Amino acid sequence: MTNPQHSAPILVTGATGYIASWVIKNLLEQGHTVHATVRDLNKKPSFAHLDKIAAETKGTLKLFKANLLEANSFDEAMQG
């Protein structure tokens, strides 16, 4: 992976998935800001592992609600 600019956030969609979780973990360990999308922010158990990883790393995790079936739902997560 090339070395992206650390100040720009990196968007990872489908954050609760197995592969996405590992990608997020690696990015956070490298100190990146990660914008991660989940279908429902109220289902905290499904992404609690991501919050734990974020607390133990030097990166920043920001979670956003997004769904492919909802128009423009990814717009906020893509800012920056």
Summary of the structure (lengths in Angstrom):
residues: 80
radius of gyration: 12.0
end to end distance: 20.2
largest distance: 34.3
contacts: 207
relative contact order: 0.23
helix: 29%
strand: 19%
